[in-house]
Amino acid sequence: MPLRLAAGAGALVVVLLAAGCGGDGAKKAQRRQAVTHYIDSVNIVERQLRTPLLQVERTYRSFSGRGVKKGATAGFVEAESTLRKLRTELAALDAPPDARPLRRRLLQLLDAERALAHELTLLAAFLPRFSDALRPLAPADKQLKTALAAVTVPKPKSVPASKLAAARAAYKRAVAAASAAQAAALETYVAKVAAVRDRLRPLHAPPAVVPAYRTQLQTLGRVITTGRAVIAALRAGKYTQVAALDQAFQQAAATSTSLSAQREQIAAVKAYDARVRAVNNLALAVDRERSRLQKTLG
C-alpha cells in the first residue's frame, strides 16, 4: 500500500513558502501567510511522526513483497495506530478558508489509508492462522491414500461347485473386512478434516479473502458430509451405493478449484486493488489542491 502523506506533506511547505515571497497586496499576503502557517503546522505534526511513519511504510512494503510472517501482526497494529494518531492531530489543526479544501482532502486521504491499514492489519492476523489451520490437510490426504492402498480388496474366483458355499462365505467375510478397513481409514480422515474446519470457523476473514475463506469452509463441509455417507454405506454393506458416493466424495474436494470460486476470489482481489487505487487518487487530489493554492496565492 503506497503511503504518500509523509512525502506529500513535506512538499507542501516548500511550494507555499517559496510562493510567499510575492508582494501583490496586503490582503492576499495575509491569506498566503495564513495558509503557510497551516502548512507549517501540518509539517510539524508530520515531522514529529516521521520515524513511525517511515516504519509504517517499511511494514506495508514487507507485506506486499514477502507476504505476512508469523508474529508480524504487532507491526501492522502499530502502523495503524500511527496513522490514527496522525489523523487525529491533523484534524485538530484549524485551517484558514483558503486551506480548508486541502485540509478536507488530507483527512480524506488519511481516512482511506487508515481503512486500508486496518484491512491489512486484519490480513496480517488472518493469513498465518488460516495457513496454520489448513496445514494438517496435506498429511491427512497422504495418510488416507496410504491407508486405502494397504487394504486388500478381494476378487471373485472360480471354484468347484462343491466348495462354492464356503468360498462365498469367505469372500463375504473378506469384503466385509476390507470395507471395515476402508471405513476406518475414511473415519480417521474425516475426523481430521472436521478438526480443521473447527479451527477455521472462529477466524474473521477480511474482505479481500472472504470468498477463499468461505469456499474453503464449504469444501470441507462437503468432504465431511460425503465422507460420512461413504463410511455409512461401507459399514451397512450397501456396496452398490459406494461407487456413486465415492465419486461425490472425490468431487467435493475439488470445490475450491471450481470456476465460480475462482471468479469470486478474483472479484474480491479486484475490489481490494480498487481500494488501493482510491488511496492513490486521494493522494493525487492533495497534490492538485496544493498546486491550486500555489496558483491562487502565488
Backbone as CSV, one residue per row, in Angstrom:
resi,resn,N_x,N_y,N_z,CA_x,CA_y,CA_z,C_x,C_y,C_z
1,MET,0.842,-1.180,0.000,0.000,0.000,0.000,0.882,1.237,0.000
2,PRO,0.820,2.068,-1.041,1.660,3.257,-1.069,1.188,4.276,-0.061
3,LEU,2.082,4.793,0.734,1.760,5.811,1.725,2.454,7.099,1.317
4,ARG,1.684,8.052,0.845,2.292,9.238,0.261,2.194,10.458,1.153
5,LEU,1.544,10.320,2.284,1.289,11.504,3.085,2.578,12.149,3.560
6,ALA,3.514,11.343,4.035,4.760,11.916,4.553,5.462,12.723,3.484
7,ALA,5.603,12.169,2.293,6.269,12.874,1.207,5.427,14.060,0.744
8,GLY,4.110,13.860,0.655,3.235,14.919,0.168,3.207,16.106,1.105
9,ALA,3.096,15.856,2.401,3.055,16.950,3.358,4.365,17.695,3.373
10,GLY,5.460,16.979,3.232,6.766,17.627,3.211,6.918,18.544,2.020
11,ALA,6.268,18.207,0.903,6.393,19.011,-0.304,5.570,20.293,-0.211
12,LEU,4.511,20.272,0.585,3.632,21.425,0.663,4.359,22.670,1.147
13,VAL,5.141,22.527,2.187,5.793,23.693,2.776,6.773,24.331,1.809
14,VAL,7.474,23.546,1.021,8.454,24.080,0.068,7.759,24.960,-0.950
15,VAL,6.669,24.464,-1.523,5.983,25.200,-2.579,5.377,26.491,-2.047
16,LEU,4.692,26.420,-0.927,3.961,27.580,-0.457,4.863,28.626,0.179
17,LEU,5.924,28.218,0.819,6.860,29.210,1.352,7.565,29.930,0.232
18,ALA,7.871,29.212,-0.836,8.500,29.859,-1.990,7.525,30.859,-2.604
19,ALA,6.248,30.497,-2.635,5.249,31.399,-3.186,5.030,32.599,-2.284
20,GLY,5.401,32.487,-1.044,5.164,33.553,-0.085,6.021,34.776,-0.291
21,CYS,6.935,34.729,-1.232,7.826,35.857,-1.450,7.193,36.936,-2.306
22,GLY,6.028,36.660,-2.912,5.395,37.645,-3.776,4.857,38.818,-2.971
23,GLY,4.557,39.921,-3.623,4.024,41.084,-2.927,2.908,41.706,-3.716
24,ASP,1.736,41.138,-3.739,0.642,41.611,-4.575,-0.538,42.038,-3.723
25,GLY,-0.270,42.767,-2.664,-1.352,43.311,-1.855,-1.388,42.714,-0.473
26,ALA,-1.761,43.568,0.496,-1.742,43.152,1.898,-2.745,42.038,2.166
27,LYS,-3.924,42.116,1.533,-4.946,41.105,1.799,-4.516,39.730,1.314
28,LYS,-3.980,39.722,0.094,-3.521,38.443,-0.452,-2.343,37.917,0.348
29,ALA,-1.484,38.801,0.810,-0.339,38.386,1.623,-0.802,37.765,2.936
30,GLN,-1.869,38.361,3.527,-2.401,37.800,4.775,-2.980,36.396,4.547
31,ARG,-3.682,36.238,3.420,-4.236,34.915,3.093,-3.113,33.904,2.911
32,ARG,-2.081,34.356,2.173,-0.954,33.457,1.924,-0.260,33.093,3.236
33,GLN,-0.131,34.088,4.108,0.527,33.844,5.393,-0.283,32.859,6.239
34,ALA,-1.614,32.990,6.221,-2.466,32.085,6.990,-2.343,30.651,6.474
35,VAL,-2.320,30.506,5.138,-2.179,29.168,4.551,-0.808,28.594,4.877
36,THR,0.208,29.446,4.778,1.559,28.985,5.086,1.664,28.529,6.536
37,HIS,1.016,29.255,7.439,1.021,28.868,8.854,0.356,27.500,9.034
38,TYR,-0.741,27.274,8.308,-1.420,25.975,8.400,-0.508,24.859,7.890
39,ILE,0.128,25.128,6.743,1.023,24.111,6.171,2.200,23.848,7.108
40,ASP,2.693,24.899,7.728,3.767,24.727,8.722,3.308,23.796,9.842
41,SER,2.088,24.002,10.310,1.559,23.176,11.401,1.423,21.721,10.962
42,VAL,0.961,21.507,9.717,0.855,20.146,9.182,2.218,19.480,9.161
43,ASN,3.211,20.240,8.694,4.549,19.666,8.578,5.207,19.414,9.930
44,ILE,4.860,20.218,10.920,5.384,19.975,12.262,4.852,18.640,12.784
45,VAL,3.561,18.410,12.589,2.970,17.139,13.009,3.632,15.988,12.266
46,GLU,3.793,16.166,10.951,4.405,15.106,10.140,5.838,14.832,10.572
47,ARG,6.596,15.891,10.856,7.995,15.696,11.274,8.076,14.992,12.627
48,GLN,7.154,15.320,13.531,7.147,14.665,14.834,6.888,13.161,14.710
49,LEU,6.148,12.789,13.678,5.809,11.384,13.472,6.628,10.748,12.344
50,ARG,7.696,11.416,11.920,8.437,10.921,10.754,8.972,9.510,10.969
51,THR,9.553,9.261,12.141,10.127,7.930,12.388,9.066,6.835,12.353
52,PRO,7.957,6.993,13.102,6.926,5.946,12.999,6.300,5.854,11.610
53,LEU,6.207,6.992,10.877,5.654,6.940,9.526,6.564,6.159,8.583
54,LEU,7.864,6.309,8.759,8.793,5.517,7.948,8.648,4.033,8.272
55,GLN,8.400,3.737,9.555,8.179,2.344,9.949,6.884,1.804,9.336
56,VAL,5.872,2.670,9.239,4.620,2.285,8.578,4.907,1.867,7.142
57,GLU,5.678,2.701,6.439,5.990,2.403,5.040,6.754,1.092,4.914
58,ARG,7.727,0.865,5.790,8.508,-0.383,5.746,7.606,-1.585,6.033
59,THR,6.683,-1.404,6.976,5.780,-2.510,7.332,4.946,-2.934,6.141
60,TYR,4.369,-1.956,5.426,3.491,-2.302,4.309,4.274,-2.779,3.090
61,ARG,5.490,-2.279,2.929,6.328,-2.808,1.851,6.674,-4.271,2.107
62,SER,6.912,-4.612,3.364,7.227,-6.008,3.692,6.040,-6.909,3.396
63,PHE,4.836,-6.384,3.585,3.640,-7.184,3.279,3.518,-7.429,1.783
64,SER,3.671,-6.370,0.980,3.483,-6.515,-0.459,4.602,-7.325,-1.094
65,GLY,5.774,-7.319,-0.468,6.899,-8.012,-1.081,7.041,-9.456,-0.673
66,ARG,6.750,-9.787,0.592,7.049,-11.141,1.066,5.882,-11.801,1.798
67,GLY,4.710,-11.156,1.778,3.593,-11.751,2.489,3.704,-11.471,3.984
68,VAL,2.945,-12.203,4.767,2.881,-11.963,6.211,3.618,-13.060,6.948
69,LYS,4.582,-12.649,7.756,5.294,-13.618,8.583,4.566,-13.786,9.908
70,LYS,4.808,-14.929,10.536,4.212,-15.177,11.848,4.710,-14.131,12.840
71,GLY,3.803,-13.626,13.659,4.193,-12.639,14.657,4.288,-11.232,14.122
72,ALA,3.931,-11.014,12.825,4.050,-9.679,12.227,2.864,-8.784,12.540
73,THR,1.829,-9.344,13.146,0.605,-8.575,13.383,0.871,-7.327,14.213
74,ALA,1.765,-7.422,15.196,2.041,-6.275,16.071,2.524,-5.078,15.266
75,GLY,3.338,-5.323,14.249,3.831,-4.237,13.408,2.709,-3.545,12.659
76,PHE,1.744,-4.312,12.173,0.620,-3.730,11.457,-0.305,-2.965,12.405
77,VAL,-0.488,-3.480,13.599,-1.305,-2.781,14.595,-0.655,-1.438,14.949
78,GLU,0.662,-1.446,15.117,1.381,-0.208,15.437,1.294,0.783,14.282
79,ALA,1.401,0.284,13.053,1.305,1.154,11.874,-0.079,1.797,11.807
80,GLU,-1.103,1.008,12.046,-2.461,1.544,12.028,-2.639,2.596,13.122
81,SER,-2.049,2.349,14.283,-2.132,3.306,15.385,-1.441,4.621,15.026
82,THR,-0.315,4.542,14.331,0.404,5.748,13.910,-0.456,6.589,12.975
83,LEU,-1.095,5.944,12.005,-1.966,6.665,11.076,-3.158,7.282,11.806
84,ARG,-3.675,6.572,12.783,-4.797,7.102,13.569,-4.372,8.353,14.336
85,LYS,-3.182,8.301,14.924,-2.666,9.456,15.682,-2.432,10.633,14.756
86,LEU,-1.865,10.373,13.575,-1.620,11.449,12.615,-2.929,12.093,12.195
87,ARG,-3.925,11.275,11.941,-5.223,11.807,11.523,-5.838,12.668,12.625
88,THR,-5.757,12.198,13.864,-6.314,12.942,14.996,-5.642,14.302,15.149
89,GLU,-4.317,14.320,15.042,-3.588,15.575,15.232,-3.828,16.551,14.083
90,LEU,-3.924,16.036,12.857,-4.203,16.922,11.725,-5.631,17.454,11.787
91,ALA,-6.560,16.636,12.257,-7.952,17.077,12.374,-8.092,18.192,13.403
92,ALA,-7.186,18.234,14.374,-7.244,19.251,15.421,-6.713,20.602,14.956
93,LEU,-6.025,20.623,13.822,-5.473,21.885,13.311,-6.568,22.714,12.652
94,ASP,-6.601,24.009,12.970,-7.584,24.905,12.367,-7.029,25.439,11.053
95,ALA,-7.791,25.259,9.975,-7.338,25.698,8.658,-8.050,26.984,8.261
96,PRO,-7.340,27.944,7.662,-7.994,29.149,7.152,-8.886,28.777,5.965
97,PRO,-9.796,29.660,5.585,-10.728,29.325,4.490,-10.038,28.816,3.231
98,ASP,-8.922,29.433,2.838,-8.243,29.013,1.610,-7.700,27.585,1.706
99,ALA,-7.345,27.138,2.920,-6.723,25.824,3.097,-7.723,24.744,3.500
100,ARG,-8.991,25.122,3.627,-9.954,24.109,4.065,-10.148,22.967,3.057
101,PRO,-10.181,23.264,1.755,-10.244,22.132,0.813,-9.041,21.201,0.941
102,LEU,-7.854,21.791,1.176,-6.655,20.976,1.356,-6.776,20.125,2.618
103,ARG,-7.244,20.764,3.685,-7.442,20.023,4.944,-8.414,18.868,4.746
104,ARG,-9.516,19.141,4.047,-10.516,18.101,3.810,-9.918,16.933,3.019
105,ARG,-9.124,17.248,2.013,-8.525,16.189,1.200,-7.462,15.404,1.977
106,LEU,-6.714,16.119,2.816,-5.728,15.426,3.654,-6.414,14.430,4.593
107,LEU,-7.514,14.861,5.198,-8.225,13.981,6.128,-8.890,12.817,5.385
108,GLN,-9.402,13.108,4.175,-9.967,12.018,3.371,-8.890,10.990,3.025
109,LEU,-7.710,11.480,2.681,-6.599,10.576,2.366,-6.237,9.722,3.577
110,LEU,-6.155,10.352,4.731,-5.803,9.600,5.936,-6.890,8.611,6.325
111,ASP,-8.148,9.000,6.141,-9.242,8.064,6.432,-9.148,6.833,5.533
112,ALA,-8.861,7.067,4.245,-8.743,5.942,3.311,-7.530,5.083,3.648
113,GLU,-6.421,5.728,4.009,-5.219,4.973,4.373,-5.449,4.174,5.652
114,ARG,-6.154,4.772,6.600,-6.448,4.051,7.849,-7.341,2.845,7.577
115,ALA,-8.341,3.011,6.708,-9.233,1.896,6.393,-8.455,0.758,5.733
116,LEU,-7.579,1.135,4.802,-6.775,0.118,4.138,-5.770,-0.490,5.121
117,ALA,-5.226,0.356,5.991,-4.301,-0.147,7.009,-4.997,-1.142,7.936
118,HIS,-6.239,-0.842,8.279,-6.987,-1.764,9.153,-7.215,-3.100,8.447
119,GLU,-7.533,-3.036,7.161,-7.730,-4.275,6.401,-6.442,-5.093,6.365
120,LEU,-5.318,-4.416,6.185,-4.044,-5.126,6.167,-3.701,-5.680,7.547
121,THR,-4.089,-4.962,8.591,-3.894,-5.490,9.945,-4.680,-6.779,10.130
122,LEU,-5.916,-6.775,9.636,-6.741,-7.985,9.714,-6.132,-9.115,8.891
123,LEU,-5.609,-8.773,7.708,-4.957,-9.793,6.879,-3.732,-10.359,7.576
124,ALA,-2.964,-9.474,8.213,-1.753,-9.922,8.908,-2.087,-10.885,10.034
125,ALA,-3.259,-10.683,10.651,-3.686,-11.595,11.721,-4.305,-12.861,11.150
126,PHE,-5.031,-12.715,10.028,-5.805,-13.842,9.488,-4.947,-14.845,8.722
127,LEU,-4.102,-14.374,7.820,-3.427,-15.283,6.884,-2.566,-16.349,7.569
128,PRO,-1.736,-15.997,8.558,-0.968,-17.073,9.221,-1.861,-18.099,9.921
129,ARG,-2.938,-17.633,10.545,-3.855,-18.560,11.224,-4.583,-19.438,10.215
130,PHE,-4.947,-18.851,9.104,-5.617,-19.602,8.036,-4.694,-20.708,7.519
131,SER,-3.442,-20.350,7.250,-2.472,-21.338,6.760,-2.213,-22.420,7.804
132,ASP,-2.081,-22.020,9.061,-1.831,-22.992,10.136,-3.003,-23.972,10.264
133,ALA,-4.213,-23.447,10.153,-5.390,-24.308,10.297,-5.471,-25.334,9.169
134,LEU,-5.045,-24.939,7.959,-5.133,-25.833,6.799,-3.969,-26.818,6.707
135,ARG,-2.905,-26.560,7.450,-1.681,-27.366,7.309,-1.903,-28.875,7.515
136,PRO,-2.764,-29.310,8.442,-2.936,-30.762,8.630,-3.582,-31.483,7.448
137,LEU,-4.169,-30.752,6.497,-4.891,-31.403,5.408,-3.974,-32.222,4.500
138,ALA,-2.817,-31.662,4.155,-1.923,-32.369,3.229,-1.460,-33.716,3.795
139,PRO,-0.944,-33.753,5.030,-0.571,-35.065,5.576,-1.777,-35.991,5.768
140,ALA,-2.951,-35.425,6.065,-4.150,-36.260,6.214,-4.505,-36.913,4.881
141,ASP,-4.402,-36.154,3.787,-4.653,-36.717,2.448,-3.683,-37.864,2.160
142,LYS,-2.417,-37.631,2.478,-1.393,-38.652,2.223,-1.650,-39.909,3.048
143,GLN,-1.998,-39.711,4.307,-2.270,-40.863,5.186,-3.482,-41.654,4.714
144,LEU,-4.499,-40.951,4.220,-5.688,-41.643,3.716,-5.329,-42.510,2.503
145,LYS,-4.570,-41.935,1.571,-4.178,-42.695,0.384,-3.357,-43.929,0.761
146,THR,-2.456,-43.743,1.723,-1.630,-44.871,2.166,-2.484,-45.950,2.811
147,ALA,-3.416,-45.534,3.671,-4.276,-46.499,4.377,-5.182,-47.252,3.406
148,LEU,-5.747,-46.548,2.423,-6.625,-47.208,1.457,-5.843,-48.139,0.535
149,ALA,-4.614,-47.738,0.202,-3.789,-48.591,-0.670,-3.396,-49.887,0.036
150,ALA,-3.350,-49.843,1.372,-2.947,-51.026,2.137,-4.081,-52.036,2.301
151,VAL,-5.296,-51.644,1.954,-6.447,-52.540,2.092,-6.498,-53.488,0.885
152,THR,-6.558,-54.743,1.167,-6.672,-55.738,0.096,-8.145,-55.987,-0.202
153,VAL,-8.545,-55.617,-1.401,-9.940,-55.816,-1.808,-10.049,-57.178,-2.489
154,PRO,-10.869,-58.080,-1.962,-10.959,-59.435,-2.527,-11.586,-59.435,-3.919
155,LYS,-11.178,-60.407,-4.723,-11.733,-60.576,-6.067,-12.358,-61.957,-6.170
156,PRO,-13.505,-62.034,-6.849,-14.157,-63.351,-7.008,-13.252,-64.323,-7.790
157,LYS,-13.301,-65.568,-7.382,-12.514,-66.600,-8.059,-13.429,-67.777,-8.440
158,SER,-13.032,-68.456,-9.470,-13.770,-69.662,-9.867,-13.405,-70.802,-8.926
159,VAL,-14.410,-71.470,-8.408,-14.183,-72.602,-7.505,-15.124,-73.734,-7.910
160,PRO,-14.775,-74.939,-7.546,-15.669,-76.067,-7.827,-17.003,-75.884,-7.116
161,ALA,-18.021,-76.455,-7.698,-19.366,-76.336,-7.132,-19.427,-76.841,-5.700
162,SER,-18.629,-77.846,-5.406,-18.647,-78.415,-4.053,-18.116,-77.441,-3.009
163,LYS,-17.313,-76.473,-3.446,-16.712,-75.519,-2.493,-17.335,-74.123,-2.616
164,LEU,-18.391,-74.016,-3.411,-18.979,-72.709,-3.702,-19.522,-72.017,-2.448
165,ALA,-20.247,-72.733,-1.644,-20.845,-72.121,-0.442,-19.774,-71.583,0.492
166,ALA,-18.724,-72.395,0.725,-17.647,-71.960,1.615,-16.905,-70.774,1.015
167,ALA,-16.707,-70.802,-0.313,-15.999,-69.713,-0.979,-16.793,-68.419,-0.895
168,ARG,-18.105,-68.537,-1.066,-18.951,-67.347,-0.973,-18.899,-66.753,0.432
169,ALA,-18.928,-67.603,1.427,-18.869,-67.124,2.816,-17.530,-66.441,3.092
170,ALA,-16.467,-67.054,2.606,-15.139,-66.476,2.812,-15.009,-65.142,2.079
171,TYR,-15.549,-65.104,0.871,-15.500,-63.865,0.081,-16.288,-62.754,0.785
172,LYS,-17.449,-63.110,1.315,-18.271,-62.129,2.016,-17.553,-61.575,3.240
173,ARG,-16.858,-62.461,3.964,-16.106,-62.009,5.137,-14.953,-61.096,4.723
174,ALA,-14.295,-61.462,3.623,-13.166,-60.657,3.143,-13.636,-59.278,2.697
175,VAL,-14.788,-59.242,2.011,-15.349,-57.949,1.581,-15.712,-57.101,2.795
176,ALA,-16.321,-57.732,3.780,-16.703,-57.006,4.992,-15.474,-56.465,5.713
177,ALA,-14.400,-57.252,5.767,-13.169,-56.809,6.429,-12.540,-55.642,5.669
178,ALA,-12.511,-55.751,4.336,-11.950,-54.672,3.520,-12.780,-53.402,3.673
179,SER,-14.097,-53.567,3.677,-14.979,-52.405,3.836,-14.778,-51.750,5.198
180,ALA,-14.616,-52.578,6.236,-14.394,-52.041,7.586,-13.087,-51.271,7.654
181,ALA,-12.058,-51.799,6.992,-10.758,-51.121,6.984,-10.847,-49.804,6.223
182,GLN,-11.543,-49.808,5.083,-11.717,-48.565,4.321,-12.531,-47.550,5.120
183,ALA,-13.575,-48.018,5.776,-14.406,-47.119,6.584,-13.600,-46.511,7.727
184,ALA,-12.756,-47.325,8.347,-11.927,-46.822,9.455,-10.955,-45.757,8.970
185,ALA,-10.352,-46.012,7.790,-9.412,-45.036,7.231,-10.126,-43.733,6.905
186,LEU,-11.310,-43.849,6.300,-12.091,-42.650,5.975,-12.551,-41.919,7.230
187,GLU,-12.908,-42.665,8.257,-13.365,-42.054,9.504,-12.247,-41.227,10.148
188,THR,-11.044,-41.771,10.126,-9.897,-41.030,10.658,-9.670,-39.749,9.859
189,TYR,-9.767,-39.875,8.543,-9.561,-38.715,7.664,-10.639,-37.657,7.894
190,VAL,-11.886,-38.089,7.928,-12.993,-37.142,8.120,-12.871,-36.429,9.463
191,ALA,-12.430,-37.139,10.489,-12.247,-36.517,11.808,-11.193,-35.410,11.733
192,LYS,-10.133,-35.651,10.968,-9.082,-34.639,10.826,-9.586,-33.428,10.039
193,VAL,-10.377,-33.690,9.005,-10.962,-32.593,8.229,-11.919,-31.779,9.094
194,ALA,-12.707,-32.461,9.907,-13.631,-31.760,10.799,-12.872,-30.898,11.810
195,ALA,-11.730,-31.390,12.276,-10.912,-30.613,13.213,-10.377,-29.348,12.539
196,VAL,-9.989,-29.478,11.272,-9.523,-28.311,10.519,-10.655,-27.296,10.377
197,ARG,-11.834,-27.786,10.028,-12.979,-26.869,9.883,-13.288,-26.163,11.202
198,ASP,-13.190,-26.882,12.304,-13.450,-26.273,13.617,-12.430,-25.182,13.937
199,ARG,-11.208,-25.350,13.460,-10.186,-24.322,13.677,-10.416,-23.114,12.776
200,LEU,-11.001,-23.333,11.615,-11.238,-22.232,10.683,-12.436,-21.372,11.087
201,ARG,-13.449,-22.002,11.639,-14.714,-21.304,11.878,-14.599,-20.028,12.724
202,PRO,-13.778,-19.993,13.775,-13.716,-18.761,14.589,-12.971,-17.610,13.911
203,LEU,-12.277,-17.867,12.798,-11.486,-16.822,12.161,-12.396,-15.794,11.494
204,HIS,-11.927,-14.551,11.446,-12.660,-13.461,10.786,-11.866,-13.039,9.552
205,ALA,-12.405,-13.359,8.386,-11.693,-13.073,7.139,-11.922,-11.634,6.701
206,PRO,-10.853,-10.910,6.346,-11.008,-9.568,5.774,-11.662,-9.659,4.393
207,PRO,-12.211,-8.561,3.887,-12.947,-8.597,2.614,-12.188,-9.231,1.449
208,ALA,-10.879,-8.974,1.353,-10.117,-9.452,0.202,-10.043,-10.966,0.114
209,VAL,-10.246,-11.654,1.233,-10.117,-13.121,1.226,-11.391,-13.827,1.691
210,VAL,-12.488,-13.098,1.809,-13.749,-13.723,2.223,-14.162,-14.857,1.280
211,PRO,-14.105,-14.662,-0.055,-14.507,-15.771,-0.940,-13.655,-17.022,-0.737
212,ALA,-12.347,-16.855,-0.617,-11.465,-18.013,-0.423,-11.774,-18.707,0.907
213,TYR,-12.017,-17.913,1.925,-12.331,-18.467,3.250,-13.665,-19.214,3.221
214,ARG,-14.668,-18.576,2.632,-15.996,-19.197,2.564,-15.957,-20.482,1.733
215,THR,-15.256,-20.431,0.599,-15.154,-21.608,-0.263,-14.461,-22.755,0.459
216,GLN,-13.428,-22.428,1.225,-12.710,-23.471,1.958,-13.612,-24.141,2.985
217,LEU,-14.386,-23.349,3.710,-15.311,-23.919,4.687,-16.363,-24.792,4.007
218,GLN,-16.891,-24.313,2.886,-17.896,-25.085,2.162,-17.306,-26.397,1.644
219,THR,-16.086,-26.331,1.131,-15.425,-27.534,0.620,-15.226,-28.555,1.726
220,LEU,-14.732,-28.105,2.861,-14.520,-29.020,3.983,-15.848,-29.626,4.448
221,GLY,-16.895,-28.803,4.456,-18.199,-29.308,4.858,-18.692,-30.411,3.924
222,ARG,-18.491,-30.223,2.625,-18.915,-31.248,1.661,-18.073,-32.516,1.795
223,VAL,-16.785,-32.334,2.024,-15.920,-33.505,2.212,-16.381,-34.307,3.428
224,ILE,-16.698,-33.621,4.502,-17.155,-34.296,5.722,-18.475,-35.022,5.476
225,THR,-19.426,-34.329,4.855,-20.751,-34.917,4.616,-20.670,-36.135,3.691
226,THR,-19.973,-35.983,2.559,-19.886,-37.100,1.606,-19.022,-38.229,2.161
227,GLY,-17.998,-37.874,2.927,-17.151,-38.898,3.540,-17.933,-39.742,4.518
228,ARG,-18.761,-39.103,5.318,-19.580,-39.838,6.288,-20.605,-40.727,5.578
229,ALA,-21.097,-40.257,4.434,-22.045,-41.078,3.676,-21.369,-42.340,3.142
230,VAL,-20.121,-42.216,2.670,-19.366,-43.380,2.198,-19.117,-44.347,3.351
231,ILE,-18.734,-43.813,4.499,-18.481,-44.647,5.683,-19.736,-45.440,6.057
232,ALA,-20.875,-44.745,6.080,-22.126,-45.407,6.455,-22.477,-46.519,5.470
233,ALA,-22.283,-46.264,4.172,-22.600,-47.277,3.157,-21.683,-48.483,3.287
234,LEU,-20.391,-48.225,3.538,-19.438,-49.328,3.701,-19.802,-50.195,4.899
235,ARG,-20.156,-49.580,5.991,-20.448,-50.336,7.218,-21.815,-51.027,7.158
236,ALA,-22.703,-50.481,6.338,-24.025,-51.103,6.217,-24.043,-52.172,5.128
237,GLY,-22.926,-52.322,4.444,-22.868,-53.319,3.379,-23.638,-52.924,2.137
238,LYS,-23.877,-51.619,1.953,-24.601,-51.137,0.770,-23.585,-50.840,-0.342
239,TYR,-22.970,-51.887,-0.818,-21.845,-51.740,-1.738,-22.243,-51.157,-3.102
240,THR,-23.505,-51.335,-3.491,-23.940,-50.788,-4.777,-23.990,-49.256,-4.752
241,GLN,-24.055,-48.691,-3.557,-24.109,-47.231,-3.433,-22.722,-46.603,-3.283
242,VAL,-21.728,-47.418,-2.958,-20.408,-46.900,-2.609,-19.758,-46.153,-3.771
243,ALA,-19.853,-46.701,-4.984,-19.181,-46.076,-6.126,-19.675,-44.648,-6.349
244,ALA,-21.004,-44.447,-6.356,-21.564,-43.107,-6.577,-21.209,-42.166,-5.429
245,LEU,-21.277,-42.696,-4.205,-20.938,-41.866,-3.037,-19.457,-41.494,-3.035
246,ASP,-18.616,-42.421,-3.444,-17.188,-42.140,-3.502,-16.889,-41.072,-4.554
247,GLN,-17.625,-41.102,-5.660,-17.437,-40.077,-6.694,-17.810,-38.701,-6.148
248,ALA,-18.907,-38.648,-5.400,-19.322,-37.384,-4.782,-18.269,-36.896,-3.790
249,PHE,-17.673,-37.844,-3.060,-16.614,-37.525,-2.099,-15.410,-36.920,-2.825
250,GLN,-15.022,-37.507,-3.951,-13.881,-37.000,-4.717,-14.181,-35.619,-5.289
251,GLN,-15.403,-35.416,-5.765,-15.781,-34.125,-6.347,-15.855,-33.030,-5.288
252,ALA,-16.227,-33.409,-4.079,-16.335,-32.413,-3.002,-15.011,-31.731,-2.741
253,ALA,-13.938,-32.482,-2.825,-12.611,-31.915,-2.564,-12.177,-30.950,-3.648
254,ALA,-12.821,-31.007,-4.815,-12.428,-30.134,-5.931,-13.229,-28.834,-5.955
255,THR,-14.132,-28.633,-4.989,-14.988,-27.449,-4.986,-14.181,-26.168,-4.962
256,SER,-13.081,-26.173,-4.197,-12.298,-24.945,-4.028,-11.639,-24.503,-5.316
257,THR,-11.521,-25.392,-6.304,-10.902,-25.021,-7.569,-11.939,-24.795,-8.667
258,SER,-13.212,-24.727,-8.314,-14.261,-24.531,-9.309,-14.161,-23.137,-9.914
259,LEU,-14.726,-22.980,-11.104,-14.661,-21.706,-11.815,-15.358,-20.601,-11.045
260,SER,-16.518,-20.911,-10.456,-17.248,-19.888,-9.706,-16.462,-19.413,-8.491
261,ALA,-15.788,-20.351,-7.805,-14.978,-19.971,-6.640,-13.821,-19.074,-7.069
262,GLN,-13.203,-19.407,-8.191,-12.101,-18.591,-8.694,-12.591,-17.196,-9.065
263,ARG,-13.757,-17.124,-9.687,-14.296,-15.813,-10.078,-14.591,-14.948,-8.869
264,GLU,-15.136,-15.550,-7.824,-15.426,-14.790,-6.599,-14.144,-14.229,-5.990
265,GLN,-13.090,-15.042,-5.959,-11.847,-14.576,-5.372,-11.207,-13.493,-6.231
266,ILE,-11.280,-13.652,-7.539,-10.738,-12.630,-8.446,-11.472,-11.302,-8.242
267,ALA,-12.797,-11.369,-8.099,-13.584,-10.156,-7.863,-13.181,-9.481,-6.558
268,ALA,-12.921,-10.274,-5.523,-12.514,-9.707,-4.231,-11.153,-9.035,-4.331
269,VAL,-10.237,-9.653,-5.064,-8.901,-9.069,-5.249,-9.005,-7.772,-6.037
270,LYS,-9.858,-7.753,-7.069,-10.043,-6.529,-7.856,-10.625,-5.416,-6.999
271,ALA,-11.549,-5.774,-6.111,-12.129,-4.768,-5.213,-11.064,-4.201,-4.284
272,TYR,-10.172,-5.071,-3.802,-9.070,-4.603,-2.950,-8.161,-3.665,-3.740
273,ASP,-7.833,-4.061,-4.973,-6.993,-3.202,-5.812,-7.646,-1.854,-6.051
274,ALA,-8.970,-1.855,-6.186,-9.695,-0.591,-6.378,-9.570,0.297,-5.144
275,ARG,-9.580,-0.311,-3.962,-9.409,0.479,-2.736,-8.006,1.084,-2.671
276,VAL,-7.018,0.331,-3.135,-5.652,0.866,-3.182,-5.584,2.027,-4.169
277,ARG,-6.211,1.863,-5.342,-6.207,2.947,-6.339,-6.913,4.182,-5.797
278,ALA,-7.970,3.975,-5.006,-8.680,5.110,-4.423,-7.768,5.919,-3.504
279,VAL,-6.924,5.221,-2.743,-5.951,5.913,-1.886,-4.990,6.724,-2.748
280,ASN,-4.509,6.128,-3.832,-3.603,6.841,-4.729,-4.278,8.070,-5.333
281,ASN,-5.548,7.916,-5.703,-6.272,9.049,-6.292,-6.464,10.172,-5.284
282,LEU,-6.695,9.822,-4.036,-6.820,10.848,-2.999,-5.496,11.566,-2.782
283,ALA,-4.389,10.836,-2.870,-3.078,11.470,-2.750,-2.860,12.451,-3.898
284,LEU,-3.296,12.068,-5.096,-3.192,12.976,-6.242,-4.076,14.203,-6.043
285,ALA,-5.238,14.017,-5.422,-6.132,15.145,-5.148,-5.480,16.137,-4.194
286,VAL,-4.728,15.629,-3.226,-3.978,16.511,-2.322,-2.962,17.313,-3.121
287,ASP,-2.246,16.652,-4.034,-1.257,17.350,-4.861,-1.913,18.418,-5.733
288,ARG,-3.078,18.086,-6.294,-3.768,19.061,-7.150,-4.224,20.276,-6.349
289,GLU,-4.692,20.038,-5.129,-5.122,21.153,-4.295,-3.932,22.010,-3.889
290,ARG,-2.822,21.373,-3.637,-1.603,22.118,-3.337,-1.225,23.021,-4.513
291,SER,-1.293,22.487,-5.720,-0.968,23.270,-6.918,-1.952,24.416,-7.099
292,ARG,-3.220,24.151,-6.810,-4.230,25.209,-6.939,-3.948,26.361,-5.981
293,LEU,-3.571,26.004,-4.755,-3.235,27.046,-3.777,-2.039,27.870,-4.245
294,GLN,-1.078,27.201,-4.807,0.116,27.894,-5.283,-0.271,28.914,-6.367
295,LYS,-1.119,28.485,-7.295,-1.509,29.381,-8.376,-2.383,30.525,-7.873
296,THR,-3.253,30.208,-6.890,-4.177,31.224,-6.386,-3.470,32.276,-5.550
297,LEU,-2.521,31.819,-4.718,-1.891,32.747,-3.764,-0.450,33.095,-4.136
298,GLY,0.049,32.476,-5.210,1.436,32.725,-5.595,1.644,34.109,-6.196
